[in-house]
Amino acid sequence: VRISRAEHARYGGGDVGVLVRRSFAFLLAREPNTSILREFDLSTIERYFPEYAREITRR
């Protein structure tokens, strides 16, 4: 997972590791692990799941 500084700030800042773990938990709640892309930018999640930004900043 690639996270730009802008993405980090947009999705709540804080610890990058926590953001990555929350993002994977978000994905795994919505699709099987075999459907998750091998490599992606964090903002890619929002293209597939428009509610991602709202959900991830709420946690």
HTML snippet that shows the backbone in 3Dmol.js (N, CA, C, O; Angstrom):
<script src="https://3Dmol.org/build/3Dmol-min.js"></script>
<div id="view" style="width:600px;height:400px;position:relative"></div>
<script>
const pdb = `
ATOM      1  N   VAL A   1       0.855  -1.179   0.000  1.00  0.00           N
ATOM      2  CA  VAL A   1       0.000   0.000   0.000  1.00  0.00           C
ATOM      3  C   VAL A   1       0.893   1.230   0.000  1.00  0.00           C
ATOM      4  O   VAL A   1       1.811   1.362   0.810  1.00  0.00           O
ATOM      5  N   ARG A   2       0.598   2.119  -0.925  1.00  0.00           N
ATOM      6  CA  ARG A   2       1.318   3.389  -0.976  1.00  0.00           C
ATOM      7  C   ARG A   2       0.411   4.478  -0.399  1.00  0.00           C
ATOM      8  O   ARG A   2      -0.777   4.554  -0.709  1.00  0.00           O
ATOM      9  N   ILE A   3       1.005   5.311   0.444  1.00  0.00           N
ATOM     10  CA  ILE A   3       0.247   6.399   1.067  1.00  0.00           C
ATOM     11  C   ILE A   3       1.032   7.692   0.887  1.00  0.00           C
ATOM     12  O   ILE A   3       2.142   7.832   1.399  1.00  0.00           O
ATOM     13  N   SER A   4       0.451   8.623   0.164  1.00  0.00           N
ATOM     14  CA  SER A   4       1.092   9.929  -0.001  1.00  0.00           C
ATOM     15  C   SER A   4       0.828  10.763   1.252  1.00  0.00           C
ATOM     16  O   SER A   4      -0.025  10.424   2.072  1.00  0.00           O
ATOM     17  N   ARG A   5       1.555  11.830   1.380  1.00  0.00           N
ATOM     18  CA  ARG A   5       1.327  12.735   2.517  1.00  0.00           C
ATOM     19  C   ARG A   5      -0.086  13.308   2.473  1.00  0.00           C
ATOM     20  O   ARG A   5      -0.745  13.458   3.501  1.00  0.00           O
ATOM     21  N   ALA A   6      -0.535  13.622   1.263  1.00  0.00           N
ATOM     22  CA  ALA A   6      -1.888  14.174   1.116  1.00  0.00           C
ATOM     23  C   ALA A   6      -2.944  13.154   1.537  1.00  0.00           C
ATOM     24  O   ALA A   6      -3.913  13.505   2.211  1.00  0.00           O
ATOM     25  N   GLU A   7      -2.760  11.892   1.142  1.00  0.00           N
ATOM     26  CA  GLU A   7      -3.702  10.843   1.540  1.00  0.00           C
ATOM     27  C   GLU A   7      -3.675  10.649   3.052  1.00  0.00           C
ATOM     28  O   GLU A   7      -4.718  10.497   3.687  1.00  0.00           O
ATOM     29  N   HIS A   8      -2.489  10.657   3.613  1.00  0.00           N
ATOM     30  CA  HIS A   8      -2.346  10.490   5.061  1.00  0.00           C
ATOM     31  C   HIS A   8      -3.136  11.571   5.792  1.00  0.00           C
ATOM     32  O   HIS A   8      -3.864  11.283   6.741  1.00  0.00           O
ATOM     33  N   ALA A   9      -2.990  12.802   5.348  1.00  0.00           N
ATOM     34  CA  ALA A   9      -3.715  13.913   5.972  1.00  0.00           C
ATOM     35  C   ALA A   9      -5.222  13.793   5.729  1.00  0.00           C
ATOM     36  O   ALA A   9      -6.023  14.013   6.638  1.00  0.00           O
ATOM     37  N   ARG A  10      -5.597  13.448   4.508  1.00  0.00           N
ATOM     38  CA  ARG A  10      -7.030  13.349   4.158  1.00  0.00           C
ATOM     39  C   ARG A  10      -7.751  12.293   4.975  1.00  0.00           C
ATOM     40  O   ARG A  10      -8.900  12.487   5.372  1.00  0.00           O
ATOM     41  N   TYR A  11      -7.083  11.180   5.227  1.00  0.00           N
ATOM     42  CA  TYR A  11      -7.724  10.068   5.921  1.00  0.00           C
ATOM     43  C   TYR A  11      -7.446  10.064   7.420  1.00  0.00           C
ATOM     44  O   TYR A  11      -7.532   9.021   8.068  1.00  0.00           O
ATOM     45  N   GLY A  12      -7.118  11.213   7.962  1.00  0.00           N
ATOM     46  CA  GLY A  12      -7.086  11.350   9.406  1.00  0.00           C
ATOM     47  C   GLY A  12      -5.736  11.509  10.054  1.00  0.00           C
ATOM     48  O   GLY A  12      -5.665  11.725  11.264  1.00  0.00           O
ATOM     49  N   GLY A  13      -4.639  11.408   9.285  1.00  0.00           N
ATOM     50  CA  GLY A  13      -3.317  11.546   9.893  1.00  0.00           C
ATOM     51  C   GLY A  13      -3.062  10.447  10.899  1.00  0.00           C
ATOM     52  O   GLY A  13      -3.529   9.322  10.722  1.00  0.00           O
ATOM     53  N   GLY A  14      -2.339  10.752  11.933  1.00  0.00           N
ATOM     54  CA  GLY A  14      -2.048   9.747  12.953  1.00  0.00           C
ATOM     55  C   GLY A  14      -1.019   8.737  12.486  1.00  0.00           C
ATOM     56  O   GLY A  14      -0.279   8.972  11.530  1.00  0.00           O
ATOM     57  N   ASP A  15      -0.988   7.623  13.169  1.00  0.00           N
ATOM     58  CA  ASP A  15      -0.026   6.560  12.894  1.00  0.00           C
ATOM     59  C   ASP A  15      -0.352   5.886  11.559  1.00  0.00           C
ATOM     60  O   ASP A  15      -1.475   5.429  11.348  1.00  0.00           O
ATOM     61  N   VAL A  16       0.629   5.828  10.667  1.00  0.00           N
ATOM     62  CA  VAL A  16       0.430   5.235   9.345  1.00  0.00           C
ATOM     63  C   VAL A  16       0.072   3.758   9.458  1.00  0.00           C
ATOM     64  O   VAL A  16      -0.796   3.277   8.729  1.00  0.00           O
ATOM     65  N   GLY A  17       0.724   3.038  10.358  1.00  0.00           N
ATOM     66  CA  GLY A  17       0.437   1.617  10.539  1.00  0.00           C
ATOM     67  C   GLY A  17      -1.005   1.367  10.941  1.00  0.00           C
ATOM     68  O   GLY A  17      -1.633   0.420  10.469  1.00  0.00           O
ATOM     69  N   VAL A  18      -1.526   2.215  11.808  1.00  0.00           N
ATOM     70  CA  VAL A  18      -2.925   2.094  12.237  1.00  0.00           C
ATOM     71  C   VAL A  18      -3.853   2.358  11.049  1.00  0.00           C
ATOM     72  O   VAL A  18      -4.844   1.650  10.866  1.00  0.00           O
ATOM     73  N   LEU A  19      -3.539   3.355  10.256  1.00  0.00           N
ATOM     74  CA  LEU A  19      -4.348   3.673   9.077  1.00  0.00           C
ATOM     75  C   LEU A  19      -4.366   2.497   8.098  1.00  0.00           C
ATOM     76  O   LEU A  19      -5.415   2.160   7.550  1.00  0.00           O
ATOM     77  N   VAL A  20      -3.220   1.885   7.884  1.00  0.00           N
ATOM     78  CA  VAL A  20      -3.146   0.727   6.980  1.00  0.00           C
ATOM     79  C   VAL A  20      -3.965  -0.433   7.539  1.00  0.00           C
ATOM     80  O   VAL A  20      -4.723  -1.062   6.800  1.00  0.00           O
ATOM     81  N   ARG A  21      -3.826  -0.724   8.822  1.00  0.00           N
ATOM     82  CA  ARG A  21      -4.598  -1.826   9.427  1.00  0.00           C
ATOM     83  C   ARG A  21      -6.101  -1.560   9.347  1.00  0.00           C
ATOM     84  O   ARG A  21      -6.874  -2.462   9.024  1.00  0.00           O
ATOM     85  N   ARG A  22      -6.510  -0.349   9.635  1.00  0.00           N
ATOM     86  CA  ARG A  22      -7.938  -0.006   9.547  1.00  0.00           C
ATOM     87  C   ARG A  22      -8.441  -0.129   8.111  1.00  0.00           C
ATOM     88  O   ARG A  22      -9.565  -0.567   7.863  1.00  0.00           O
ATOM     89  N   SER A  23      -7.589   0.265   7.180  1.00  0.00           N
ATOM     90  CA  SER A  23      -7.975   0.187   5.768  1.00  0.00           C
ATOM     91  C   SER A  23      -8.152  -1.257   5.327  1.00  0.00           C
ATOM     92  O   SER A  23      -9.095  -1.573   4.601  1.00  0.00           O
ATOM     93  N   PHE A  24      -7.255  -2.135   5.758  1.00  0.00           N
ATOM     94  CA  PHE A  24      -7.407  -3.550   5.411  1.00  0.00           C
ATOM     95  C   PHE A  24      -8.616  -4.153   6.115  1.00  0.00           C
ATOM     96  O   PHE A  24      -9.307  -4.987   5.529  1.00  0.00           O
ATOM     97  N   ALA A  25      -8.886  -3.764   7.332  1.00  0.00           N
ATOM     98  CA  ALA A  25     -10.087  -4.245   8.024  1.00  0.00           C
ATOM     99  C   ALA A  25     -11.337  -3.796   7.266  1.00  0.00           C
ATOM    100  O   ALA A  25     -12.289  -4.563   7.117  1.00  0.00           O
ATOM    101  N   PHE A  26     -11.327  -2.568   6.796  1.00  0.00           N
ATOM    102  CA  PHE A  26     -12.429  -2.042   5.990  1.00  0.00           C
ATOM    103  C   PHE A  26     -12.623  -2.900   4.744  1.00  0.00           C
ATOM    104  O   PHE A  26     -13.741  -3.310   4.434  1.00  0.00           O
ATOM    105  N   LEU A  27     -11.531  -3.169   4.033  1.00  0.00           N
ATOM    106  CA  LEU A  27     -11.615  -3.972   2.809  1.00  0.00           C
ATOM    107  C   LEU A  27     -12.092  -5.390   3.092  1.00  0.00           C
ATOM    108  O   LEU A  27     -12.958  -5.910   2.389  1.00  0.00           O
ATOM    109  N   LEU A  28     -11.531  -6.011   4.117  1.00  0.00           N
ATOM    110  CA  LEU A  28     -11.881  -7.401   4.428  1.00  0.00           C
ATOM    111  C   LEU A  28     -13.329  -7.555   4.882  1.00  0.00           C
ATOM    112  O   LEU A  28     -13.898  -8.642   4.781  1.00  0.00           O
ATOM    113  N   ALA A  29     -13.919  -6.491   5.374  1.00  0.00           N
ATOM    114  CA  ALA A  29     -15.334  -6.533   5.747  1.00  0.00           C
ATOM    115  C   ALA A  29     -16.238  -6.482   4.517  1.00  0.00           C
ATOM    116  O   ALA A  29     -17.440  -6.733   4.608  1.00  0.00           O
ATOM    117  N   ARG A  30     -15.648  -6.154   3.368  1.00  0.00           N
ATOM    118  CA  ARG A  30     -16.442  -5.964   2.159  1.00  0.00           C
ATOM    119  C   ARG A  30     -16.101  -6.905   1.014  1.00  0.00           C
ATOM    120  O   ARG A  30     -16.881  -7.033   0.070  1.00  0.00           O
ATOM    121  N   GLU A  31     -14.959  -7.559   1.080  1.00  0.00           N
ATOM    122  CA  GLU A  31     -14.574  -8.459  -0.007  1.00  0.00           C
ATOM    123  C   GLU A  31     -13.591  -9.501   0.496  1.00  0.00           C
ATOM    124  O   GLU A  31     -12.931  -9.290   1.513  1.00  0.00           O
ATOM    125  N   PRO A  32     -13.484 -10.633  -0.210  1.00  0.00           N
ATOM    126  CA  PRO A  32     -12.536 -11.664   0.214  1.00  0.00           C
ATOM    127  C   PRO A  32     -11.092 -11.176   0.043  1.00  0.00           C
ATOM    128  O   PRO A  32     -10.806 -10.328  -0.802  1.00  0.00           O
ATOM    129  N   ASN A  33     -10.210 -11.718   0.847  1.00  0.00           N
ATOM    130  CA  ASN A  33      -8.806 -11.295   0.785  1.00  0.00           C
ATOM    131  C   ASN A  33      -8.202 -11.520  -0.598  1.00  0.00           C
ATOM    132  O   ASN A  33      -7.278 -10.804  -0.983  1.00  0.00           O
ATOM    133  N   THR A  34      -8.694 -12.482  -1.340  1.00  0.00           N
ATOM    134  CA  THR A  34      -8.168 -12.755  -2.683  1.00  0.00           C
ATOM    135  C   THR A  34      -8.582 -11.689  -3.693  1.00  0.00           C
ATOM    136  O   THR A  34      -8.029 -11.641  -4.792  1.00  0.00           O
ATOM    137  N   SER A  35      -9.531 -10.844  -3.349  1.00  0.00           N
ATOM    138  CA  SER A  35      -9.974  -9.772  -4.246  1.00  0.00           C
ATOM    139  C   SER A  35      -9.207  -8.471  -4.043  1.00  0.00           C
ATOM    140  O   SER A  35      -9.298  -7.561  -4.866  1.00  0.00           O
ATOM    141  N   ILE A  36      -8.461  -8.380  -2.966  1.00  0.00           N
ATOM    142  CA  ILE A  36      -7.705  -7.158  -2.674  1.00  0.00           C
ATOM    143  C   ILE A  36      -6.488  -7.099  -3.594  1.00  0.00           C
ATOM    144  O   ILE A  36      -5.758  -8.079  -3.740  1.00  0.00           O
ATOM    145  N   LEU A  37      -6.283  -5.950  -4.203  1.00  0.00           N
ATOM    146  CA  LEU A  37      -5.153  -5.764  -5.113  1.00  0.00           C
ATOM    147  C   LEU A  37      -3.831  -5.994  -4.392  1.00  0.00           C
ATOM    148  O   LEU A  37      -3.711  -5.730  -3.195  1.00  0.00           O
ATOM    149  N   ARG A  38      -2.839  -6.488  -5.132  1.00  0.00           N
ATOM    150  CA  ARG A  38      -1.514  -6.721  -4.537  1.00  0.00           C
ATOM    151  C   ARG A  38      -0.828  -5.414  -4.163  1.00  0.00           C
ATOM    152  O   ARG A  38      -0.182  -5.324  -3.119  1.00  0.00           O
ATOM    153  N   GLU A  39      -0.966  -4.419  -5.002  1.00  0.00           N
ATOM    154  CA  GLU A  39      -0.363  -3.103  -4.773  1.00  0.00           C
ATOM    155  C   GLU A  39      -1.383  -2.041  -5.147  1.00  0.00           C
ATOM    156  O   GLU A  39      -2.089  -2.169  -6.147  1.00  0.00           O
ATOM    157  N   PHE A  40      -1.456  -0.998  -4.339  1.00  0.00           N
ATOM    158  CA  PHE A  40      -2.381   0.086  -4.650  1.00  0.00           C
ATOM    159  C   PHE A  40      -2.074   1.298  -3.786  1.00  0.00           C
ATOM    160  O   PHE A  40      -1.461   1.197  -2.723  1.00  0.00           O
ATOM    161  N   ASP A  41      -2.522   2.448  -4.279  1.00  0.00           N
ATOM    162  CA  ASP A  41      -2.480   3.679  -3.493  1.00  0.00           C
ATOM    163  C   ASP A  41      -3.701   3.670  -2.588  1.00  0.00           C
ATOM    164  O   ASP A  41      -4.753   3.156  -2.968  1.00  0.00           O
ATOM    165  N   LEU A  42      -3.571   4.220  -1.422  1.00  0.00           N
ATOM    166  CA  LEU A  42      -4.674   4.201  -0.467  1.00  0.00           C
ATOM    167  C   LEU A  42      -5.950   4.804  -1.058  1.00  0.00           C
ATOM    168  O   LEU A  42      -7.047   4.312  -0.794  1.00  0.00           O
ATOM    169  N   SER A  43      -5.814   5.852  -1.845  1.00  0.00           N
ATOM    170  CA  SER A  43      -6.993   6.504  -2.427  1.00  0.00           C
ATOM    171  C   SER A  43      -7.735   5.610  -3.418  1.00  0.00           C
ATOM    172  O   SER A  43      -8.886   5.894  -3.751  1.00  0.00           O
ATOM    173  N   THR A  44      -7.108   4.546  -3.890  1.00  0.00           N
ATOM    174  CA  THR A  44      -7.769   3.611  -4.802  1.00  0.00           C
ATOM    175  C   THR A  44      -8.984   2.974  -4.134  1.00  0.00           C
ATOM    176  O   THR A  44      -9.974   2.668  -4.799  1.00  0.00           O
ATOM    177  N   ILE A  45      -8.910   2.775  -2.828  1.00  0.00           N
ATOM    178  CA  ILE A  45     -10.028   2.157  -2.108  1.00  0.00           C
ATOM    179  C   ILE A  45     -11.302   2.958  -2.332  1.00  0.00           C
ATOM    180  O   ILE A  45     -12.377   2.388  -2.518  1.00  0.00           O
ATOM    181  N   GLU A  46     -11.180   4.263  -2.315  1.00  0.00           N
ATOM    182  CA  GLU A  46     -12.350   5.130  -2.446  1.00  0.00           C
ATOM    183  C   GLU A  46     -12.992   5.027  -3.831  1.00  0.00           C
ATOM    184  O   GLU A  46     -14.190   5.273  -3.971  1.00  0.00           O
ATOM    185  N   ARG A  47     -12.226   4.672  -4.840  1.00  0.00           N
ATOM    186  CA  ARG A  47     -12.804   4.484  -6.178  1.00  0.00           C
ATOM    187  C   ARG A  47     -13.763   3.303  -6.202  1.00  0.00           C
ATOM    188  O   ARG A  47     -14.785   3.337  -6.886  1.00  0.00           O
ATOM    189  N   TYR A  48     -13.428   2.262  -5.455  1.00  0.00           N
ATOM    190  CA  TYR A  48     -14.269   1.064  -5.399  1.00  0.00           C
ATOM    191  C   TYR A  48     -15.348   1.169  -4.319  1.00  0.00           C
ATOM    192  O   TYR A  48     -16.440   0.619  -4.460  1.00  0.00           O
ATOM    193  N   PHE A  49     -15.027   1.874  -3.251  1.00  0.00           N
ATOM    194  CA  PHE A  49     -15.936   2.008  -2.108  1.00  0.00           C
ATOM    195  C   PHE A  49     -16.044   3.488  -1.731  1.00  0.00           C
ATOM    196  O   PHE A  49     -15.262   3.973  -0.913  1.00  0.00           O
ATOM    197  N   PRO A  50     -16.995   4.201  -2.314  1.00  0.00           N
ATOM    198  CA  PRO A  50     -17.107   5.647  -2.074  1.00  0.00           C
ATOM    199  C   PRO A  50     -17.269   6.032  -0.604  1.00  0.00           C
ATOM    200  O   PRO A  50     -16.955   7.159  -0.222  1.00  0.00           O
ATOM    201  N   GLU A  51     -17.749   5.116   0.209  1.00  0.00           N
ATOM    202  CA  GLU A  51     -17.944   5.405   1.636  1.00  0.00           C
ATOM    203  C   GLU A  51     -16.649   5.315   2.449  1.00  0.00           C
ATOM    204  O   GLU A  51     -16.650   5.624   3.641  1.00  0.00           O
ATOM    205  N   TYR A  52     -15.550   4.896   1.821  1.00  0.00           N
ATOM    206  CA  TYR A  52     -14.288   4.680   2.537  1.00  0.00           C
ATOM    207  C   TYR A  52     -13.839   5.909   3.330  1.00  0.00           C
ATOM    208  O   TYR A  52     -13.553   5.801   4.523  1.00  0.00           O
ATOM    209  N   ALA A  53     -13.776   7.066   2.686  1.00  0.00           N
ATOM    210  CA  ALA A  53     -13.268   8.273   3.373  1.00  0.00           C
ATOM    211  C   ALA A  53     -14.098   8.587   4.609  1.00  0.00           C
ATOM    212  O   ALA A  53     -13.556   8.896   5.670  1.00  0.00           O
ATOM    213  N   ARG A  54     -15.411   8.506   4.464  1.00  0.00           N
ATOM    214  CA  ARG A  54     -16.296   8.792   5.600  1.00  0.00           C
ATOM    215  C   ARG A  54     -16.081   7.783   6.723  1.00  0.00           C
ATOM    216  O   ARG A  54     -15.992   8.158   7.893  1.00  0.00           O
ATOM    217  N   GLU A  55     -15.998   6.519   6.369  1.00  0.00           N
ATOM    218  CA  GLU A  55     -15.846   5.457   7.370  1.00  0.00           C
ATOM    219  C   GLU A  55     -14.476   5.500   8.051  1.00  0.00           C
ATOM    220  O   GLU A  55     -14.386   5.357   9.271  1.00  0.00           O
ATOM    221  N   ILE A  56     -13.426   5.693   7.281  1.00  0.00           N
ATOM    222  CA  ILE A  56     -12.070   5.600   7.841  1.00  0.00           C
ATOM    223  C   ILE A  56     -11.762   6.799   8.735  1.00  0.00           C
ATOM    224  O   ILE A  56     -11.004   6.669   9.696  1.00  0.00           O
ATOM    225  N   THR A  57     -12.332   7.954   8.436  1.00  0.00           N
ATOM    226  CA  THR A  57     -12.079   9.119   9.292  1.00  0.00           C
ATOM    227  C   THR A  57     -12.958   9.098  10.533  1.00  0.00           C
ATOM    228  O   THR A  57     -12.688   9.818  11.494  1.00  0.00           O
ATOM    229  N   ARG A  58     -13.988   8.295  10.524  1.00  0.00           N
ATOM    230  CA  ARG A  58     -14.898   8.176  11.668  1.00  0.00           C
ATOM    231  C   ARG A  58     -14.291   7.328  12.776  1.00  0.00           C
ATOM    232  O   ARG A  58     -14.645   7.504  13.942  1.00  0.00           O
ATOM    233  N   ARG A  59     -13.406   6.433  12.447  1.00  0.00           N
ATOM    234  CA  ARG A  59     -12.869   5.475  13.426  1.00  0.00           C
ATOM    235  C   ARG A  59     -11.858   6.102  14.338  1.00  0.00           C
ATOM    236  O   ARG A  59     -11.315   5.428  15.213  1.00  0.00           O
TER     237      ARG A  59
END
`;
const viewer = $3Dmol.createViewer("view");
viewer.addModel(pdb, "pdb");
viewer.setStyle({}, {cartoon: {color: "spectrum"}});
viewer.zoomTo();
viewer.render();
</script>
